[in-house]
Amino acid sequence: MKKKAFKAESKRILDLMINSIYTHNEIFLRELISNASDATDKLYYNALKDGNTGLNRDSLAINIKLNKSDRTITISDSGCGMNMEELENNLGTIARSGSLAFKQENEKRDDIEIIGQFGVGFYSAFMVSKNVKVITKPYGGDVAYCWESEGAEGYTISECEKDTNGTEIILYLKDNTEDENYDEYLDEYKVKSIVKKYSDYIRYPIKMDVEKHRPKEGEDGEYESYIENETLNSMVPIWRKSSSQLTEDDYNNFYKEKFYDYENPLKVIHSSVEGTATYNMMLFIPSKAPYNYYTKEYEKGLQLYSNGVLIMDKCSDLLPDHFSFVRGLVDSQDLSLNISREMLQHDRQLKIISTNLEKKIKSELMLMQKNDRENYEKFFKNFGLQIKYGLYSNFGMHKELLQDLIMFHSSIENKLVTLEEYVSRMKEEQKYIYYVSGESISKIEQLPQIELLKDKEYEVLYLTDDVDEFAIRILMNYKEKEFKSISEGNLGLESEEEKKEIAKKSEDNKELFTLLKDSLDGKVKEVRLSTRLKSHPVCLSVDGEISIEMEKVLNQMPNDQNIRAQKVLEINANHPIFNKLVNMVDTDKEKLKSYAQILYSQALLIEGLSIEDPVAYSNAVCELMI
Ligand code: ADP
């Protein structure tokens, strides 16, 4: 018999498993029981599809056998089993994304404790075993196979005898060491407690022979021992229990085990709904975005059960994209078991459920925002981007639903605030919701445009994510208050008096502005007197739809459109440079040209844009210095 090597990535995980001195190796049992349960699910589902409704759940039990003299644990199921090809594919490589996620996560961390929190699958058997045998016969097949491995060295597969379909996994426990006592897994009490802890909700009976004691008949005070084949798990799926029966730990453990997270969820939404659709749901909002959340690899969806039987692992129709971070499951008796994916899309019940879920998630998030701000902020830091994308996508179709969930950093509060909070404390005469976009809070704080608004004690929202300004523009207004970029158009800050003064000054200096504009050779749409500067000499503002931040974002995208904001160079009339420029109109037009270039370059640098000819700029500045 030829020994086959494991596929490369499997070998690496195996090495990690085998060589880690690891305190939670008890999870091997959870993994093998889950596999047995999945295999039984598959059989049950396939049998029903074939019209075989005679299956009895009790006959589908998962059995655990402990053999102290051989030091073996045997876990057997009457599930779908595996044929030769499946054995090769399933146990010779790693197919599951959970295992892959685990692998990638571990490349980043040395923290070995984390392993046990993941679904590490079949390979975890090697944490406690020196030899693993898998004897399996596929449902409907004639031949049984024995897969055997001692770990990293590889595995063999041979034909063997087995009467019934299903899989039997025999673990030959490792020898005890000074640090590890593997014999504890031969202890009934220990095994019972592990099953209870991790696998209580498994919907098939997990049975084991347990030694019990009873008073001996007719002999007072004497006890005899007897063996009882006990069902160790309570089998009621956790989501069918009422929340009063469950502790926070129950929810946390279930979530971590089922969705391969190593952190507790930030929020649990658990309820049963009766009405036009009847279902149980248990939803979780993770504490952290999964490593691949903002990539194409991330797959949204909820598990879909029909009366306790899994019919789809990631039902994406149940979740809108803007709530794609939600994990969890829905169990409904209204759905037929052998419903196909295509039919599911058109299922009326499913549509009702998904609409309800969307509303429920929104209302739970709003509650969290109101009553548990700290966690809401945590949530928003992880998933706020997704909500903002949701706002922007489909031409703002979901803006009503999502606008109250978003937050931005506030210039006054110096923390994240909601639009509702902003509007509720607007000044009486304030017309607009002011915002400014930039790369980071600290960069925005340095923008010249911000000074005057701060001075006048207007609150400004800082937009630091690429999508922010696009989302705000789709929103257009909130509670009838228009959004206004502080780098754009008229901010409505001046009194009538001031307005007149500015108009006059602009008129008087028409020639200066024209000269400056011409010197800049079409780079700006206009040069004008600023109404938004306090102490700084210049800034850029824009006319039209595209802001400077949007220009940056759009030009990062892989297309050849060269989208440009219509830039306006603004000059502060209260800055000494202004008078100098005014004088130059009559005295030195050449110098004025050079000043125009320098001021424009400065305005570009302040906005975080690059200047076309840094050498020329540097030379022009040096000229002034010498
Ligand atoms: P996962 O269960 O997460 O897919 P595992 O490494 O635990 O990953 O198992 C790999 C595959 O082996 C499973 O997906 C399944 O197809 C198969 N398998 C494991 N245990 C059994 C079993 N008891 N009966 C049938 N197939 C099994």
Residues whose N, C-alpha, C, O or C-beta is under 5 A from the ligand:
A	BS01	ADP	N35 A36 A39 G79 G81 M82 N90 L91 R96 G121 F122 Y123 T167
